[in-house]
Amino acid sequence: MDQDQYDGDGNYMPQEDDWDRDLLLDPAWEKQQRKTFTAWCNSHLRKAGTQIENIEEDFRDGLKLMLLLEVISGERLAKPERGKMRVHKISNVNKALDFIASKGVKLVSIGAEEIVDGNAKMTLGMIWTIILRFAIQDISVEETSAKEGLLLWCQRKTAPYKNVNIQNFHISWKDGLGFCALIHRHRPELIDYGKLRKDDPMTNLNTAFDVAEKYLDIPKMLDAEDIVGTARPDEKAIMTYVSSFYHAFSGAQKAETAANRICKVLAVNQENEQLMEDYEKLATDLLEWIRRTIPWLENRLPENTMQAMQQKLEDFRDYRRLHKPPKVQEKCQLEINFNTLQTKLRLSNRPAFMPSEGKMVSDINNAWGNLEGAEKGYEEWLLNEIRRLERLDHLAEKFRQKAAIHEAWTEGKEEMLQKRDYETASLSEIKALLKKHEAFESDLAAHQDRVEQIAAIAQELNELDYYDSPSVNARCQRICDQWDALGALTQKRSEALQRTEKLLETIDQLYLEFAKRAAPFNNWMEGAMEDLQDTFIVHTIEEIQGLSTAHEQFKATLPEADKERQAILGIHNEIAKIVQTYHVNMAGTNPYTTINPQEINAKWDKVRQLVPQRDQALIEEHARQQNNERLRRQFANQANVIGPWIQTKMEEIGRISIEMHGTLEDQLTHLRQYEKSIVNYKPKIDQLEGDHQLIQEALIFDNKHTNYTMEHIRVGWEQLLTTIARTINEIENQILTRDAKGISQEQLNEFRASFNHFDRKRSGIMDAEDFKTCLISIGYNLGENEFSRIMSIVDPNRMGIVTFQAFIDFMSRETADTDTADQVMASFKVLAGDKNYILADELRRELPPDQAEYCIARMAPYTGPDGVPGALDYMSFSTALYGESDL
């Protein structure tokens, strides 16, 4: 069941779906509500000497509804109407509803008309609203009210009972134990709860309902069969019935509370007296324990051995772990008892408790503080003593280890420092000895810390009164004396090595300087010789000019290079002077390079020889590139004229072939004259070929002065000759077609105009779609098959294009077909006379011999009418002469 709602003014407002949902129409729930609500109403109406039988019928006139509200509220409602008319009933119900609304209840979707009409759904909803307001709303448990308060009251009362877990007002009550637990909690003598079983809900429910009706004056509002037989009992019915238990037990609980209060006061007094006795005893025992413990903690007599001190520490840990924790608990409990006692006395309006002299909480706290102070001091003393003994043992062992390591390290060091091996060593050996000596000095410096640590440890052992301090001091002194001797010998050997090194290092520095300067100079000379002897391939005069400029820049660096050569040789001479002056025994050559002065001088001479040779080669190549540039310009000047000329002629020929100026003979004459002028241009092409041959012989591969190559010119010239020849041939074919087909000049002009119109690309040809459009425009009704047949005629190679020649052939053929048929018919009539056939002899008589025999040969397969051999009618005659596909 949904929780009760309240509006912004704090008025109670049950949710609409409490009664205005299809859920209420569940037959099982409606049955439970009818019985429960009827029993609840009768429990109150009996006080007025009446009751109801049918809840939706008996409240229709509003009289018993008003009486019910007066009984449960204890207030008088307005005087009811006694008439029997509908308007009187509505008036009474409205008075009841107005009274409910005056109690802060907002009725939603419930009107007087529905109640008067006996609407069971609305009537049950109205009674539920009354139950909520007058039986449940005022229930308050631990700051919760209404439904939540009632649920919490049930949970509190049934909490101690096994198998009872009240979480709602439906399925939590199905087994009946919740009802029995409520009764047993308040009247245990009425029910033997221990004999009830969870798996017998019918017995449990009937037991609770019977006991409640017989002993608690709570009417039987529910049926055990309905609750057990319903998956989810009606929440409103359960709440209504449970609220009757709450109100029934509330009066008994007040009396019980009063008796309990008296017993509680007596129990508190007894408990307080016991707390006082317990406090006095605990305080006495605790103070006595503190008094005995403090002297033990204040004992500071040190022990001479670590074992003895560790035993004391273990005793102290036992005190902390075993003896003190119970006393801490006692002290805490003592303070808790004291505070609890004082609180109870204050709540009971009794005088505060005053402990015996010296046993106040403050006295105990003071004694406890002294105990903890002694404990802290004792712990610190124990730890300090243990640390001191541990420190002494550790320091003594550490001194022995460090002294042994140092003495092992110094063994043989004095003999090594007194050697004079540097007197016969070379520079590399001197440097190796110096590195080794520097490493020893670093090692010596590193051991300085160890010596200082040894002395510091000995000093600390003396300060801590170590028992074996004399032997420690003697050993420490030996170590320090030996350390001073090693320092002096180290300094003496270092100075001797440095003096010997200085002389050899001067020579070595000169060797290194020679190597550093000779190596790059040698590389420069080798690179210069390689560049001077390197062959070059150039294709333009700019490239040779770049090489010449770079060569001149190189020659400008030669004086500076000669100075560097002389400086390098000067370093070598200085080395020789030092060796001679100081009589240094130098073994071997310069360790930093294999280059020697003789090699430097030889390479320098070679460079000087190659420079003039390079000059001559650059001059010759420069002259060659100038000649190549002349050839490029000569070729470009002609190509830049011939190339555009060829392109112009090609465009002019294209225009001539498309335009229709004059007769075909005039166009043919014009084209032949045009062809002659083109052929006369051939010498210029030949001249250009000669220039191109010179360029190839000079191995010239590019020409920046023109975009035309000889290959472009050749192809263009060949295309020009081919185009003019093809165009002339097309005109000649057009003349042949015209003469053969008898086409007039006007027809030719019309053919050309149509072709040009549909030749959208102006290329001299039409594609298939343009040709189809052209045929449609001149009256052809084309299907796919017909157009395919025509295309096979004009484009037998299936290239998808139609030339003008093919176009006029097709058009002239189509035009001539009709004329040919007429001519055949006229010829047949002349030869046949009055007959409808002709004979072979008639053909021999009328035609030339060769033509007559030709026709007779073609007639041979046909048989004329009436079985006459060699006789032909008109259809056979025309078929023999022209074939089936022509006519």
FENLINPE-V65176 format. One record per residue. D_CENTER is the distance of its C-alpha to the mean C-alpha in Angstrom with 1 decimal. Layout:
d_center->[D_CENTER & D_CENTER]
This chain:
d_center->[48.6 & 46.7 & 47.4 & 50.0 & 48.9 & 50.5 & 50.4 & 50.0 & 53.8 & 53.6 & 55.4 & 54.8 & 53.1 & 52.5 & 49.5 & 50.5 & 49.1 & 51.4 & 54.0 & 52.6 & 50.3 & 51.1 & 50.5 & 54.1 & 55.5 & 54.7 & 58.3 & 58.0 & 56.6 & 59.2 & 62.0 & 60.9 & 60.6 & 64.0 & 65.7 & 64.0 & 64.3 & 67.9 & 68.9 & 67.3 & 69.2 & 72.4 & 72.0 & 72.4 & 74.8 & 77.2 & 77.9 & 79.3 & 81.2 & 79.2 & 76.2 & 74.2 & 73.9 & 71.4 & 68.7 & 67.9 & 71.6 & 73.2 & 71.1 & 71.5 & 74.5 & 72.8 & 75.8 & 74.5 & 71.1 & 72.7 & 74.8 & 71.7 & 70.1 & 73.3 & 73.6 & 70.0 & 69.9 & 73.5 & 73.8 & 76.0 & 74.5 & 76.2 & 79.2 & 78.2 & 79.6 & 82.1 & 82.1 & 80.9 & 79.3 & 75.6 & 75.5 & 77.1 & 74.5 & 71.6 & 73.2 & 73.5 & 69.9 & 68.6 & 70.6 & 68.9 & 65.5 & 66.3 & 67.4 & 64.0 & 62.2 & 64.4 & 63.0 & 59.5 & 58.3 & 56.6 & 57.4 & 54.8 & 56.0 & 59.3 & 62.4 & 66.2 & 66.6 & 64.3 & 66.2 & 69.6 & 68.4 & 67.7 & 63.9 & 63.0 & 59.4 & 60.2 & 63.1 & 61.0 & 58.3 & 61.0 & 62.5 & 59.1 & 58.6 & 62.1 & 61.3 & 58.1 & 59.9 & 63.1 & 62.3 & 58.7 & 57.6 & 60.0 & 58.8 & 57.2 & 55.9 & 54.1 & 52.9 & 51.7 & 53.8 & 54.4 & 52.4 & 50.3 & 53.5 & 55.2 & 52.4 & 52.2 & 56.1 & 55.9 & 53.2 & 55.3 & 58.5 & 57.1 & 54.9 & 57.5 & 58.1 & 56.7 & 54.8 & 54.5 & 51.0 & 51.3 & 47.9 & 49.0 & 52.1 & 51.8 & 50.9 & 51.6 & 55.3 & 55.7 & 57.3 & 59.9 & 59.5 & 58.0 & 61.3 & 63.4 & 61.5 & 62.2 & 65.9 & 66.2 & 64.5 & 67.2 & 70.1 & 69.7 & 73.2 & 72.5 & 69.9 & 69.7 & 65.9 & 66.0 & 67.3 & 64.6 & 62.1 & 58.6 & 59.1 & 62.2 & 60.8 & 63.9 & 66.3 & 64.1 & 63.7 & 67.4 & 68.5 & 66.5 & 67.7 & 71.3 & 71.4 & 69.8 & 72.3 & 75.3 & 74.8 & 72.2 & 73.5 & 70.0 & 70.6 & 68.9 & 66.1 & 64.1 & 64.9 & 63.6 & 63.3 & 61.1 & 58.7 & 58.5 & 58.3 & 55.4 & 51.8 & 51.1 & 54.2 & 54.5 & 53.1 & 55.7 & 58.6 & 57.4 & 56.8 & 60.2 & 62.0 & 60.2 & 61.0 & 64.7 & 64.3 & 62.8 & 65.8 & 68.3 & 67.2 & 66.7 & 70.5 & 71.1 & 68.3 & 69.9 & 73.1 & 71.3 & 69.4 & 72.8 & 74.2 & 71.1 & 71.2 & 74.8 & 73.9 & 70.9 & 73.0 & 75.4 & 72.6 & 71.1 & 74.4 & 74.9 & 71.4 & 71.9 & 75.2 & 73.5 & 70.7 & 73.4 & 75.1 & 71.8 & 70.9 & 74.3 & 74.1 & 70.6 & 71.3 & 74.5 & 72.8 & 69.8 & 72.1 & 74.3 & 71.4 & 70.1 & 73.7 & 73.9 & 70.5 & 70.5 & 73.4 & 71.5 & 68.5 & 70.6 & 72.2 & 71.0 & 73.2 & 71.1 & 71.2 & 71.8 & 69.5 & 65.8 & 66.7 & 68.8 & 66.1 & 63.5 & 65.9 & 66.2 & 62.4 & 62.2 & 64.9 & 63.0 & 59.8 & 61.9 & 63.1 & 59.6 & 58.4 & 61.4 & 63.9 & 62.1 & 59.4 & 62.0 & 63.7 & 60.5 & 60.1 & 63.7 & 63.3 & 60.2 & 62.1 & 65.1 & 63.2 & 61.5 & 64.9 & 66.5 & 63.8 & 63.9 & 67.7 & 67.8 & 65.3 & 67.3 & 70.6 & 69.2 & 67.9 & 71.3 & 73.1 & 74.7 & 75.6 & 73.1 & 73.6 & 75.3 & 75.1 & 78.1 & 78.8 & 76.2 & 73.8 & 71.7 & 67.9 & 68.2 & 70.8 & 68.5 & 65.5 & 67.7 & 69.0 & 65.4 & 64.4 & 67.2 & 66.1 & 62.5 & 63.8 & 66.1 & 63.3 & 60.9 & 63.7 & 64.6 & 61.0 & 60.6 & 63.9 & 63.0 & 59.7 & 61.4 & 64.1 & 61.8 & 59.7 & 62.9 & 64.2 & 60.8 & 60.6 & 64.2 & 63.5 & 60.2 & 61.8 & 64.7 & 62.6 & 60.3 & 63.4 & 64.8 & 61.6 & 61.0 & 64.7 & 64.7 & 61.7 & 63.2 & 66.6 & 65.1 & 63.3 & 66.4 & 68.5 & 69.8 & 68.2 & 71.6 & 73.0 & 69.9 & 70.2 & 73.9 & 73.5 & 74.6 & 72.6 & 71.3 & 74.8 & 74.5 & 70.8 & 69.2 & 66.5 & 63.6 & 65.4 & 66.0 & 62.3 & 61.5 & 64.0 & 62.6 & 59.0 & 60.4 & 62.4 & 59.4 & 57.4 & 60.4 & 60.5 & 56.8 & 57.5 & 60.6 & 58.6 & 56.1 & 59.0 & 60.2 & 57.8 & 59.1 & 62.7 & 61.9 & 60.2 & 63.3 & 65.5 & 63.3 & 63.2 & 67.0 & 67.4 & 65.2 & 67.2 & 70.4 & 69.1 & 68.1 & 71.7 & 70.6 & 73.6 & 73.5 & 73.0 & 76.1 & 74.7 & 71.3 & 72.9 & 75.0 & 72.1 & 70.1 & 73.0 & 73.3 & 69.6 & 69.9 & 73.0 & 71.5 & 68.4 & 70.6 & 72.5 & 69.2 & 68.1 & 71.4 & 71.4 & 67.8 & 68.7 & 71.8 & 70.1 & 67.3 & 69.9 & 71.7 & 68.6 & 67.6 & 71.1 & 71.1 & 67.6 & 68.4 & 71.0 & 69.0 & 65.9 & 67.7 & 68.5 & 65.0 & 63.5 & 65.8 & 64.7 & 61.0 & 61.8 & 63.6 & 60.7 & 58.1 & 60.2 & 61.7 & 58.5 & 56.9 & 60.4 & 60.9 & 57.5 & 58.5 & 61.8 & 60.3 & 57.7 & 60.5 & 62.7 & 59.9 & 59.2 & 62.9 & 63.4 & 60.3 & 61.1 & 59.4 & 58.7 & 58.4 & 58.5 & 59.1 & 61.5 & 58.6 & 57.3 & 60.8 & 61.2 & 58.0 & 59.3 & 62.6 & 61.0 & 59.0 & 62.2 & 64.1 & 61.4 & 61.7 & 65.5 & 65.1 & 63.3 & 66.2 & 68.3 & 65.5 & 64.7 & 68.4 & 68.3 & 65.3 & 67.3 & 70.3 & 68.2 & 66.8 & 70.3 & 71.4 & 69.0 & 70.5 & 74.0 & 73.2 & 72.0 & 75.3 & 77.3 & 75.6 & 76.2 & 79.9 & 80.5 & 79.1 & 80.0 & 76.5 & 76.2 & 73.1 & 72.0 & 70.2 & 68.6 & 65.7 & 62.9 & 60.1 & 61.1 & 63.3 & 64.3 & 67.9 & 70.1 & 71.9 & 68.7 & 67.6 & 71.0 & 71.0 & 67.6 & 68.6 & 71.8 & 69.7 & 67.5 & 70.6 & 72.0 & 68.8 & 68.5 & 71.5 & 70.6 & 67.2 & 68.9 & 71.1 & 68.2 & 66.3 & 69.4 & 70.0 & 66.4 & 66.6 & 69.7 & 68.1 & 65.0 & 67.3 & 69.1 & 65.8 & 64.8 & 68.2 & 67.6 & 64.1 & 65.6 & 68.6 & 66.4 & 64.0 & 66.8 & 68.1 & 64.8 & 63.6 & 66.8 & 66.9 & 63.3 & 63.4 & 66.9 & 65.7 & 62.8 & 65.3 & 67.8 & 65.1 & 64.2 & 67.9 & 68.6 & 65.7 & 67.2 & 70.7 & 69.5 & 68.0 & 70.5 & 73.8 & 76.6 & 80.0 & 81.1 & 79.5 & 82.4 & 81.7 & 78.0 & 79.1 & 81.6 & 79.0 & 76.5 & 79.1 & 80.0 & 76.3 & 76.1 & 79.0 & 77.5 & 74.3 & 76.4 & 78.3 & 75.0 & 74.7 & 76.4 & 73.6 & 71.1 & 73.3 & 73.5 & 69.8 & 69.6 & 72.0 & 69.8 & 66.8 & 68.7 & 69.5 & 65.8 & 64.9 & 67.7 & 66.4 & 62.9 & 61.3 & 57.9 & 56.6 & 58.3 & 56.5 & 59.5 & 58.9 & 56.2 & 58.8 & 59.4 & 62.5 & 60.5 & 59.5 & 63.1 & 64.4 & 62.0 & 62.8 & 66.6 & 66.5 & 64.5 & 67.0 & 70.0 & 68.3 & 67.5 & 71.0 & 72.5 & 70.3 & 71.0 & 74.8 & 74.5 & 72.7 & 75.5 & 78.2 & 76.6 & 76.4 & 80.2 & 80.9 & 78.9 & 80.7 & 84.1 & 83.5 & 82.1 & 84.3 & 81.4 & 82.5 & 81.0 & 79.8 & 77.9 & 76.3 & 75.3 & 73.8 & 71.9 & 70.6 & 69.6 & 67.7 & 66.0 & 65.0 & 63.8 & 61.3 & 60.4 & 57.6 & 56.3 & 59.8 & 59.5 & 62.8 & 61.2 & 59.6 & 56.8 & 57.3 & 55.8 & 58.0 & 61.1 & 60.5 & 60.3 & 63.5 & 65.3 & 64.3 & 65.5 & 69.0 & 69.4 & 68.0 & 66.7 & 64.1 & 62.4 & 59.9 & 62.7 & 65.1 & 62.7 & 61.8 & 65.6 & 66.0 & 63.1 & 64.6 & 67.8 & 66.3 & 63.4 & 64.8 & 62.3 & 59.3 & 57.7 & 56.7 & 58.9 & 62.5 & 64.8 & 67.5 & 70.2 & 68.7 & 68.5 & 72.1 & 73.2 & 71.6 & 72.9 & 76.4 & 76.5 & 75.5 & 78.2 & 80.8 & 80.4 & 82.4 & 85.2 & 85.5 & 86.0 & 88.8 & 90.5 & 90.4 & 92.0 & 94.8 & 95.5 & 95.8 & 98.3 & 100.5 & 100.7 & 101.1 & 103.6 & 104.6 & 102.8 & 99.2 & 98.7 & 99.8 & 101.3 & 100.8 & 104.3 & 103.5 & 100.6 & 102.7 & 105.3 & 102.8 & 100.2 & 100.5 & 101.0 & 97.6 & 95.7 & 97.9 & 97.3 & 93.6 & 93.5 & 95.9 & 93.6 & 90.6 & 92.8 & 93.9 & 91.1 & 92.0 & 94.9 & 96.5 & 97.8 & 100.8 & 100.2 & 101.7 & 100.3 & 98.5 & 98.6 & 95.5 & 94.5 & 92.4 & 89.0 & 90.0 & 91.4 & 88.2 & 86.1 & 88.2 & 88.1 & 84.4 & 82.5 & 80.6 & 77.5 & 79.4 & 81.4]
